[in-house]
């Protein structure tokens, strides 16, 4: 049995956008690397949401996409793997450092 009705939960998630983002991303953020990516990528995800709202308005429709539904349907894995390696914390330099630092040249 739900403690709150659906309308209140939807209202809460709309008023607390970071809570909606974190709850939708929770299954994705299992590793520290992915957790850092989620923390850095919140603004980009929110900007994509605003872009979709703007697209609805431009097409002549009333923007009715809410943030909670957007985050529930957002593909965090795709966003993670399509981002640059440095943004997801996966850098070649951590496995292949400059030799001058190893040998002091």
ABEGO torsion letter per residue (X at the ends): XBABBAAAAAAAAAABAAAAAAAAAAAABABAAAAAAAAAAAAAAAAAAAAAAAAAAAAGBBBABBAAAAAAABBAAAAAAABBAAAAGBBAAAABBBAAAAAGX
